[in-house]
Amino acid sequence: MATLDNRILFLGWVLLCGLTQCGTDDISKSFGSDQANRLLSADDTKAWSLFARTEDGTNVFNDCLEGNTLTFINETSEDSLYMLGRKVNCGSSSSTDTLYKAKYTLDADANETFQNLISLTDESFETIESIQVEELTSMLLKISYTVDGKAIEERYAH
């Protein structure tokens, strides 16, 4: 009987050790730059809808920001990024304006692994220079960047 108890105890210990070795280290969270661009742009054009925004850690999301979209356009020559929404003063206007536009490239290492950084050039309306990608799936995009010394964090859904 003691031998059976020891075998069960040993088997439980082996299973526990095996399970702890199969943590998140075995699951790659990195994407190739082509795959990341496909998630961002759906191989053509993909609009992401803003649903959360903080500035320096303070929630600033409101009705005026509700309709804002971030659109990635995958082109053969240069990829483009547009932010569309209502002007900051919001007012009574319901028309959509271009709030930001730029050309973008995804930073990748020598193996073409996406480094979670989007570099921006030819910017209009604001200077951001780069966007840190915190989370990227086919349905969720979480980014952070700095504008005029303010740390901005935004969440988008598709």
C-alpha positions as CSV (number, residue, x, y, z in Angstrom):
1,M,0.0,0.0,0.0
2,A,2.8,2.4,0.9
3,T,4.5,1.6,-2.5
4,L,1.2,2.6,-4.3
5,D,1.0,5.8,-2.3
6,N,4.6,6.6,-3.2
7,R,4.0,5.9,-6.9
8,I,1.0,8.2,-6.9
9,L,2.9,10.9,-5.1
10,F,5.9,10.6,-7.5
11,L,3.5,10.7,-10.5
12,G,1.8,13.8,-9.2
13,W,5.2,15.5,-8.6
14,V,6.4,14.6,-12.2
15,L,3.1,16.0,-13.6
16,L,3.4,19.2,-11.6
17,C,7.0,19.7,-12.7
18,G,6.0,19.0,-16.3
19,L,3.2,21.5,-16.2
20,T,5.3,24.3,-14.7
21,Q,7.8,23.8,-17.6
22,C,5.1,24.4,-20.2
23,G,4.5,28.0,-19.3
24,T,4.2,31.0,-21.5
25,D,7.9,30.7,-22.4
26,D,7.0,28.0,-24.9
27,I,4.4,30.3,-26.7
28,S,6.0,32.8,-29.0
29,K,4.4,36.3,-28.8
30,S,6.5,37.7,-31.6
31,F,5.4,38.1,-35.2
32,G,7.3,38.4,-38.4
33,S,7.0,41.9,-39.8
34,D,4.8,40.6,-42.7
35,Q,2.4,38.9,-40.3
36,A,2.3,42.0,-38.1
37,N,1.5,44.2,-41.1
38,R,-1.2,41.7,-42.2
39,L,-2.8,42.0,-38.7
40,L,-2.6,45.8,-38.8
41,S,-3.8,46.3,-42.4
42,A,-5.6,43.1,-43.4
43,D,-3.3,43.0,-46.5
44,D,-5.0,46.1,-47.9
45,T,-6.9,48.6,-45.6
46,K,-8.0,48.1,-42.1
47,A,-9.8,50.6,-39.9
48,W,-9.5,50.3,-36.1
49,S,-12.0,52.0,-33.8
50,L,-10.8,53.8,-30.7
51,F,-12.4,52.7,-27.5
52,A,-10.0,53.9,-24.8
53,R,-7.4,56.7,-24.4
54,T,-5.2,57.9,-21.5
55,E,-2.9,60.8,-21.4
56,D,-0.2,60.6,-18.7
57,G,-2.2,57.9,-17.0
58,T,-5.5,59.9,-16.9
59,N,-8.5,58.6,-18.8
60,V,-9.5,61.2,-21.4
61,F,-11.8,59.1,-23.5
62,N,-15.1,60.9,-24.2
63,D,-17.9,61.3,-26.7
64,C,-15.7,63.4,-29.0
65,L,-13.2,60.6,-29.4
66,E,-15.7,57.9,-29.8
67,G,-15.8,57.9,-33.6
68,N,-12.1,58.1,-34.1
69,T,-10.5,55.5,-36.3
70,L,-6.9,54.5,-37.0
71,T,-6.5,53.2,-40.5
72,F,-3.5,51.2,-41.8
73,I,-3.1,51.0,-45.6
74,N,-0.7,48.4,-47.0
75,E,0.6,49.6,-50.3
76,T,3.4,48.2,-52.5
77,S,5.5,51.4,-52.4
78,E,4.8,53.0,-49.0
79,D,2.4,52.0,-46.2
80,S,0.2,54.8,-44.9
81,L,-1.5,55.5,-41.6
82,Y,-4.5,57.8,-41.0
83,M,-6.3,58.9,-37.9
84,L,-9.8,60.1,-38.7
85,G,-12.2,61.8,-36.2
86,R,-13.7,65.0,-35.1
87,K,-11.5,68.0,-34.3
88,V,-10.4,68.4,-30.6
89,N,-13.0,71.1,-29.8
90,C,-15.7,68.5,-30.9
91,G,-18.4,71.2,-31.1
92,S,-21.6,70.3,-32.9
93,S,-19.9,69.2,-36.1
94,S,-20.4,65.6,-36.9
95,S,-18.1,65.7,-39.9
96,T,-15.0,63.5,-39.9
97,D,-11.6,65.1,-40.5
98,T,-8.1,63.7,-41.0
99,L,-6.5,64.3,-37.6
100,Y,-3.2,62.7,-38.4
101,K,-1.5,61.0,-41.4
102,A,2.0,59.5,-42.0
103,K,3.9,56.9,-43.8
104,Y,4.8,53.9,-41.6
105,T,7.4,51.1,-41.5
106,L,7.5,48.2,-39.0
107,D,10.8,47.9,-37.2
108,A,12.2,44.4,-37.6
109,D,15.4,42.6,-36.6
110,A,17.7,40.8,-39.0
111,N,15.3,37.8,-38.9
112,E,12.4,40.0,-39.9
113,T,10.8,39.6,-36.5
114,F,8.6,42.6,-35.6
115,Q,10.1,44.6,-32.8
116,N,6.8,46.1,-31.7
117,L,7.7,49.5,-33.0
118,I,6.2,51.4,-35.9
119,S,8.4,54.2,-37.3
120,L,6.6,57.2,-38.8
121,T,7.7,59.6,-41.5
122,D,6.1,62.3,-43.6
123,E,3.8,63.2,-40.7
124,S,1.0,65.8,-41.0
125,F,-0.9,67.6,-38.2
126,E,1.3,66.2,-35.3
127,T,4.8,64.8,-34.7
128,I,4.8,61.4,-33.2
129,E,7.8,59.7,-34.8
130,S,7.1,56.2,-33.5
131,I,4.4,54.1,-32.0
132,Q,5.0,51.3,-29.5
133,V,2.7,48.3,-30.1
134,E,1.8,46.9,-26.7
135,E,-0.7,44.3,-27.9
136,L,-1.8,43.2,-31.4
137,T,-4.3,40.6,-32.4
138,S,-6.7,40.5,-35.4
139,M,-9.4,42.2,-33.2
140,L,-7.4,44.3,-30.6
141,L,-4.7,46.9,-30.9
142,K,-3.1,48.6,-28.0
143,I,-0.5,51.3,-28.7
144,S,1.5,54.0,-26.8
145,Y,3.3,57.0,-28.0
146,T,4.4,60.5,-26.9
147,V,3.0,63.8,-28.2
148,D,4.1,67.2,-26.9
149,G,5.6,65.5,-23.8
150,K,2.4,63.6,-23.0
151,A,2.4,59.8,-22.7
152,I,-0.5,58.6,-24.8
153,E,-2.0,55.1,-24.6
154,E,-4.8,54.0,-26.9
155,R,-6.9,50.9,-27.4
156,Y,-8.6,50.0,-30.7
157,A,-10.9,47.3,-31.8
158,H,-11.7,45.9,-35.2
